[in-house]
Amino acid sequence: MPKDLPPTIENRWDILYRDFPDVYDAFAAVPKDPDTFAVLRQHFDFQGKRILDVGSGTGSSTLTVARWAEAVIGLEIEDAMRALALRQTVAAGILNASFVPGSALDIPFKDNYFDLVLAVTLPIFRPEEIRRFAAESLRVTKQGGFVVNVGIAPFWYGGDLAAVILGEERVTEVDTEGVFHRVLADELHFDFFDYEAQQEYGSLDAILSTYGFIFGRKAMDYLTEHRQTAIRWTFRVHYCRKA
């Protein structure tokens, strides 16, 4: 593990976003099999669309979508994350992607502006926030367009190490991911589907300095003891077509 990093931030995502955007970017860049967008493109058309990427972070999802979209805008509230995304966009010479400051709860665009609104692992957890995100996303989506939210499936926080991170007895109690489902599917009648994926980090050092750094000492100890370099996930995609 790099010596200039603290041992772990113990699931403090606010600290990660603010102080360690490079670690977040490295974590997000670890390939998944199947790839998130390979799955999404089986269900949604990105080609030639105007797309908003809500909670775009360091721009990984935004720059991927730019391969197909006419234009994609990343909306990100954290300055450090947005700054890294902008640097990477310029370095890659991508001209149809841009980033603006803003919140998922107050999207700074006019009504019916985008063909598709996308959010990938959006870090909001209270029901009232999720309702607001859904309302704002639908507001800025054109008639016939889609709002698509990609998140972790219920009880899969941290992937297949959920029981290690949270403790066996707390896995079904600490269900932050289930809040999205209860609001979007049960209350607002979004459709949804699940898919499984695996992230291979390639080395113990790589998984400890990203995944372990984020998810904590228990995860680090488990990974080290078992020499584990891959994490299995179940993702849940909620989506709604605007009538």
RATASUL-V71095 format. One record per residue. PSI is psi in radians with two decimals (none if undefined). Layout:
psi
PSI
PSI
//
This chain:
psi
2.39
2.39
-0.36
0.04
2.49
2.80
-0.65
2.70
0.02
0.97
0.32
1.51
-0.52
-0.69
-0.72
-0.88
-0.69
-0.78
-0.34
0.93
-0.51
-0.64
-0.74
-0.75
-0.73
-0.70
-0.81
-0.45
-0.17
2.17
2.52
2.55
1.88
2.78
2.46
-0.80
-0.36
-0.67
-0.85
-0.64
-0.23
-0.32
-0.47
2.52
2.01
-0.21
2.12
0.30
2.74
2.08
2.46
2.21
1.80
2.28
0.90
-0.16
-2.30
0.19
0.11
-0.86
-0.67
-0.83
-0.50
-0.83
-0.53
-0.33
-0.51
-0.53
2.70
-0.79
2.50
2.36
2.23
2.21
2.03
2.24
-0.45
2.09
-0.74
-0.68
-0.77
-0.65
-0.73
-0.70
-0.75
-0.74
-0.74
-0.59
-0.78
-0.77
-0.61
-0.14
0.54
2.15
-0.27
0.29
2.43
2.92
2.44
2.62
2.51
2.93
2.60
-0.32
-0.15
1.31
2.15
0.91
2.76
2.91
2.57
0.76
-0.56
2.62
-0.54
2.38
2.23
2.45
2.29
2.02
1.01
2.21
1.10
2.58
-0.20
2.46
-0.72
-0.54
-0.72
-0.69
-0.75
-0.75
-0.80
-0.77
-0.78
-0.71
-0.76
-0.61
-0.74
0.00
2.41
2.74
2.29
-0.17
3.05
2.55
2.21
2.16
2.10
2.10
3.13
2.45
2.69
2.40
0.28
0.46
2.16
0.18
-2.50
0.04
0.34
-0.78
-0.56
-0.80
-0.81
-0.41
2.41
-0.74
-0.25
-0.12
-0.76
-0.11
-0.69
1.38
1.14
-0.58
-0.57
-0.35
-0.73
-0.78
-0.73
-0.62
-0.94
-0.80
-0.95
-0.69
-0.79
-0.04
0.59
2.56
2.91
2.80
2.74
2.68
2.66
2.56
2.77
2.41
2.11
2.05
-0.34
-0.48
2.78
-0.70
-0.72
-0.73
-0.57
-0.66
-0.15
-1.34
-0.88
-0.73
-0.68
-0.86
-0.16
3.03
-0.68
-0.74
-0.74
-0.81
-0.73
-0.82
-0.73
-0.80
-0.70
0.02
0.74
2.29
0.15
2.63
2.31
2.48
2.68
2.14
2.61
2.23
2.03
2.45
2.68
2.30
2.22
2.14
none
//
